[in-house]
Amino acid sequence: MKPVLVIMAAGLGSRYGGLKQMDKIGPNGERILELSTYDAIKAGFEKIVFILREEIKTEFKELIGNKLEKYADIQYVIQDKNILPEGYSVPVGRNKPWGTGHAVLCAKNVVKGPFVVINADDFYGREAFKNIYNFLIKNNDENQYGMIGYTLANTLSEYGHVARGICEVENEYLKEVVERTKIIKKGEAAFYTEDEVNWIELNYNSTVSMNMWAFNKNVFEEIESGFRRFLDTEVKIDPLKSEYYIPSIVNSLLKNNRITVKVIPSQDKWYGVTYQEDKHIVRSAIEKLIKDGIYTTNIWKEIKPKCTMNI
């Protein structure tokens, strides 16, 4: 079964100040997730699942989805904080979604084989899609997953804090990944905090996860059981803000020797728009990629509509 691409596009964009997954970033009105889907289709992906919030689904389809349906099989999944296991309810006063782990879990009923999950607002680069697709095509071990690894120094924002999965890698395999939700850049160094008081320096050249993961279908059982534990423990401690992250799921499985994770290093430069001020950096990067011939001014002219593809 060919790998499926799952794109998490339900974010609120609170630090950005709007729905960055639908914002036109490039010089010709390109959205980051359009470049990602273009790169994914070129790599071999034929089915794409978008995880959305109900309130943006109609607008998303009108602006983006209807165009992409010409080139790939598109499905939509809704992430809602009320989608919980039987016997659980949303804490009074909670508005936040449950996080990336919950987002992936919402796709359980439409993903029937190996899949790659990414963020809608991150630019991963063409080689990353080729490499992770090829990894899944060749992978015969259902308990071996994959991850595209980036260098921390290449993923920080000049304009505020970011969240990154800090990785320990040994012989090309992931040993541990820890989600640090508040990392800032100071000169040529990076620091994180967990209490807003104490700042701890990170290795500036650490390998980090940008949420580009390759999974097999069996991960859904692990995510589901882990989500119940999360609701029973962390939500009781912080009912309004705790989140269930993909790195936490992977780390738990690694610690219990349930899986291995091949780290596929990316030589591509990662770009993202955590803040409005990041936009001009990403726009300049896309302009250079067009100038260098990586993309054209109309990317979709290069891809045949799916009705003429051999699928």
C-alpha positions as CSV (number, residue, x, y, z in Angstrom):
1,M,0.0,0.0,0.0
2,K,1.4,3.4,-1.0
3,P,2.1,5.9,1.8
4,V,-0.4,8.6,2.6
5,L,0.4,12.2,3.5
6,V,-1.4,13.5,6.5
7,I,-1.2,17.3,7.0
8,M,-2.1,18.9,10.3
9,A,-3.9,22.1,9.4
10,A,-6.1,22.7,12.4
11,G,-3.8,25.1,14.3
12,L,-5.1,28.3,15.7
13,G,-2.1,30.4,14.8
14,S,-2.2,32.3,18.1
15,R,1.3,33.7,17.9
16,Y,1.0,34.4,14.2
17,G,-2.3,36.3,14.7
18,G,-4.3,34.4,12.1
19,L,-4.7,31.2,10.0
20,K,-1.2,30.9,8.6
21,Q,-2.0,27.6,6.9
22,M,-4.1,29.6,4.5
23,D,-2.0,32.7,4.2
24,K,-0.3,33.5,0.9
25,I,3.4,33.6,1.6
26,G,5.2,33.3,-1.7
27,P,5.8,36.0,-4.3
28,N,3.1,34.5,-6.6
29,G,0.6,33.9,-3.8
30,E,2.0,30.4,-2.9
31,R,0.9,29.0,0.4
32,I,3.5,26.9,2.2
33,L,1.2,23.8,2.3
34,E,0.7,24.1,-1.5
35,L,4.5,23.9,-1.9
36,S,4.5,20.9,0.5
37,T,1.7,19.1,-1.4
38,Y,3.4,19.8,-4.7
39,D,6.7,18.4,-3.4
40,A,4.8,15.4,-2.0
41,I,3.0,14.6,-5.2
42,K,6.3,14.8,-7.1
43,A,7.8,12.4,-4.6
44,G,5.0,9.8,-5.2
45,F,2.2,10.6,-2.7
46,E,-1.2,10.1,-4.3
47,K,-3.5,10.5,-1.3
48,I,-3.5,13.5,1.1
49,V,-5.5,13.8,4.3
50,F,-6.0,17.3,5.8
51,I,-6.8,17.6,9.5
52,L,-8.9,20.7,10.0
53,R,-11.2,22.4,12.4
54,E,-14.8,22.4,11.4
55,E,-15.1,26.2,11.3
56,I,-12.4,26.5,8.6
57,K,-13.2,23.5,6.5
58,T,-15.5,25.3,4.0
59,E,-13.0,28.2,3.5
60,F,-10.1,25.8,3.3
61,K,-11.8,23.7,0.6
62,E,-12.6,26.8,-1.4
63,L,-9.1,28.4,-1.2
64,I,-7.0,25.3,-1.3
65,G,-8.7,21.9,-1.4
66,N,-10.7,22.2,-4.6
67,K,-7.5,23.1,-6.5
68,L,-5.5,20.1,-5.0
69,E,-8.3,17.6,-5.8
70,K,-7.3,17.8,-9.4
71,Y,-3.9,16.3,-8.6
72,A,-4.4,13.9,-5.7
73,D,-7.1,12.1,-3.8
74,I,-8.0,14.5,-1.0
75,Q,-9.8,13.7,2.3
76,Y,-10.7,15.8,5.2
77,V,-10.7,14.9,8.9
78,I,-12.0,17.2,11.7
79,Q,-10.1,17.7,14.9
80,D,-12.3,18.8,17.7
81,K,-11.5,19.0,21.4
82,N,-14.8,17.1,22.1
83,I,-13.6,14.0,20.2
84,L,-12.6,12.0,23.3
85,P,-12.7,8.3,24.3
86,E,-15.9,7.1,25.9
87,G,-16.1,8.2,29.6
88,Y,-14.1,11.4,29.2
89,S,-15.2,15.0,28.8
90,V,-13.6,18.4,28.1
91,P,-12.6,20.2,31.3
92,V,-14.7,23.3,32.0
93,G,-13.0,26.4,30.6
94,R,-10.7,24.6,28.1
95,N,-10.5,26.1,24.7
96,K,-7.2,24.7,23.4
97,P,-7.1,21.7,21.0
98,W,-5.5,18.5,22.5
99,G,-2.3,18.8,20.4
100,T,-0.6,17.0,17.6
101,G,-1.0,13.5,19.0
102,H,-4.7,14.0,19.1
103,A,-4.7,15.4,15.6
104,V,-3.1,12.3,14.2
105,L,-5.5,10.1,16.2
106,C,-8.4,11.8,14.4
107,A,-7.2,10.4,11.1
108,K,-7.4,6.8,12.3
109,N,-10.5,5.9,10.3
110,V,-9.2,7.2,6.9
111,V,-5.5,6.1,7.0
112,K,-5.2,2.3,6.4
113,G,-1.5,1.9,5.8
114,P,1.9,3.6,6.2
115,F,1.7,7.4,6.3
116,V,3.8,10.6,6.8
117,V,2.5,13.4,9.0
118,I,3.6,17.0,8.7
119,N,2.6,20.5,9.8
120,A,0.7,22.7,7.3
121,D,2.8,25.8,8.0
122,D,6.3,24.4,7.8
123,F,8.4,24.3,4.6
124,Y,10.3,21.0,4.6
125,G,12.0,21.0,1.2
126,R,11.7,18.7,-1.8
127,E,14.4,16.2,-0.7
128,A,12.7,15.6,2.6
129,F,9.6,14.4,0.9
130,K,11.5,12.2,-1.5
131,N,13.6,10.6,1.2
132,I,10.7,9.9,3.6
133,Y,8.5,8.5,0.9
134,N,11.3,6.2,-0.3
135,F,11.9,5.1,3.3
136,L,8.3,4.0,3.8
137,I,8.2,2.2,0.4
138,K,11.3,0.1,1.3
139,N,10.4,-0.4,5.0
140,N,9.2,-3.9,5.8
141,D,9.3,-3.6,9.6
142,E,6.0,-2.4,11.0
143,N,7.8,-1.4,14.2
144,Q,10.3,0.8,12.5
145,Y,9.3,4.4,12.0
146,G,11.1,7.3,10.5
147,M,11.8,11.0,11.1
148,I,13.3,13.8,9.1
149,G,16.0,15.5,11.2
150,Y,16.9,19.1,11.0
151,T,19.6,21.2,12.7
152,L,18.3,23.3,15.6
153,A,20.2,26.4,14.4
154,N,18.4,26.3,11.1
155,T,14.9,26.2,12.6
156,L,14.8,29.1,15.1
157,S,12.9,32.4,14.7
158,E,14.5,35.8,15.2
159,Y,11.2,37.1,16.5
160,G,10.2,34.9,19.5
161,H,10.0,31.5,21.1
162,V,9.4,28.3,19.2
163,A,8.6,24.6,20.1
164,R,11.0,21.9,18.9
165,G,11.5,18.2,19.5
166,I,15.1,18.0,20.7
167,C,16.6,14.6,19.6
168,E,19.3,12.3,20.8
169,V,20.6,10.3,17.8
170,E,22.9,7.3,17.9
171,N,24.1,5.5,14.7
172,E,21.3,7.1,12.6
173,Y,18.6,6.0,15.0
174,L,16.6,8.1,17.5
175,K,17.3,7.3,21.1
176,E,15.2,10.1,22.7
177,V,13.1,13.1,21.7
178,V,11.9,15.7,24.2
179,E,9.4,18.4,23.2
180,R,10.7,21.8,24.4
181,T,7.8,24.2,24.0
182,K,9.7,27.5,24.6
183,I,13.1,27.9,22.8
184,I,14.6,31.2,22.0
185,K,17.6,32.3,20.0
186,K,20.2,34.6,21.5
187,G,22.9,35.5,19.1
188,E,24.4,32.2,17.9
189,A,23.0,30.2,20.8
190,A,19.6,28.7,21.8
191,F,18.0,28.4,25.3
192,Y,14.8,26.8,26.6
193,T,12.7,27.3,29.7
194,E,10.0,25.3,31.4
195,D,9.2,27.8,34.2
196,E,9.8,31.2,32.5
197,V,12.6,31.9,35.1
198,N,15.5,29.4,34.4
199,W,16.9,29.3,30.9
200,I,19.0,26.3,29.9
201,E,21.3,26.3,26.9
202,L,20.8,23.8,24.1
203,N,23.4,22.4,21.7
204,Y,23.0,24.8,18.8
205,N,23.6,22.0,16.3
206,S,21.2,19.5,17.9
207,T,19.1,17.4,15.7
208,V,15.4,18.4,16.0
209,S,12.1,17.1,14.8
210,M,9.9,19.4,12.9
211,N,7.0,17.0,13.0
212,M,7.8,15.2,9.7
213,W,7.3,11.6,10.8
214,A,6.9,8.3,9.0
215,F,4.5,5.9,10.7
216,N,2.9,2.5,10.1
217,K,-0.8,1.9,10.8
218,N,-0.1,0.1,14.1
219,V,0.9,3.5,15.7
220,F,-2.8,4.4,16.0
221,E,-3.3,1.8,18.8
222,E,-0.3,3.3,20.6
223,I,-1.6,6.8,20.2
224,E,-5.0,5.9,21.4
225,S,-3.8,4.1,24.6
226,G,-1.3,6.9,25.3
227,F,-4.1,9.5,24.9
228,R,-6.1,7.8,27.7
229,R,-3.0,7.9,30.0
230,F,-2.5,11.6,29.1
231,L,-6.2,12.3,30.0
232,D,-5.8,10.4,33.3
233,T,-2.6,12.1,34.3
234,E,-1.4,15.3,32.7
235,V,-4.9,16.8,32.1
236,K,-5.6,16.4,35.8
237,I,-2.5,18.5,36.6
238,D,-3.2,21.1,33.9
239,P,-6.7,20.8,32.5
240,L,-6.7,23.9,30.5
241,K,-3.3,23.9,28.7
242,S,-1.8,20.4,28.7
243,E,-1.2,19.0,25.2
244,Y,-0.6,15.6,23.8
245,Y,2.5,15.8,21.5
246,I,3.7,13.4,18.9
247,P,7.3,13.4,20.3
248,S,5.9,12.3,23.7
249,I,4.2,9.3,22.0
250,V,7.4,8.4,20.2
251,N,9.6,8.8,23.3
252,S,7.3,6.5,25.3
253,L,7.5,3.8,22.7
254,L,11.3,4.1,22.4
255,K,11.7,3.9,26.2
256,N,9.7,0.7,26.2
257,N,11.6,-0.8,23.3
258,R,8.4,-1.0,21.2
259,I,9.8,0.7,18.1
260,T,12.9,2.0,16.4
261,V,13.0,5.3,14.5
262,K,15.4,5.9,11.6
263,V,16.6,9.5,11.5
264,I,16.9,10.8,8.0
265,P,19.0,13.9,8.0
266,S,17.8,16.8,5.7
267,Q,20.2,19.0,3.9
268,D,17.3,21.2,3.0
269,K,16.8,24.5,4.8
270,W,13.6,24.5,6.9
271,Y,11.4,27.5,6.9
272,G,8.3,28.4,8.9
273,V,6.1,31.2,10.0
274,T,5.6,31.2,13.7
275,Y,5.3,35.0,13.7
276,Q,4.1,37.5,11.2
277,E,7.6,38.9,11.1
278,D,8.9,35.5,9.7
279,K,6.9,36.0,6.5
280,H,9.5,38.1,4.7
281,I,12.2,35.5,5.4
282,V,10.1,32.7,3.9
283,R,9.0,34.8,1.0
284,S,12.6,35.6,0.1
285,A,13.5,32.0,0.4
286,I,10.7,31.0,-2.0
287,E,11.8,33.7,-4.4
288,K,15.3,32.3,-4.4
289,L,14.1,28.7,-5.0
290,I,12.1,30.0,-8.0
291,K,15.1,31.9,-9.3
292,D,17.3,28.7,-8.9
293,G,14.7,26.7,-10.9
294,I,13.5,24.5,-8.0
295,Y,10.0,25.9,-8.5
296,T,8.3,27.7,-11.3
297,T,6.0,30.7,-11.1
298,N,3.0,28.3,-11.6
299,I,3.9,25.0,-10.0
300,W,0.7,23.1,-10.9
301,K,1.4,23.4,-14.6
302,E,4.1,20.9,-14.1
303,I,1.8,18.1,-12.7
304,K,-0.7,16.3,-14.8
305,P,-4.2,16.1,-13.3
306,K,-4.8,12.8,-11.5
307,C,-7.3,11.6,-14.2
308,T,-4.4,11.2,-16.6
309,M,-2.0,9.7,-14.0
310,N,-1.4,6.0,-13.7
311,I,-2.7,5.4,-10.2
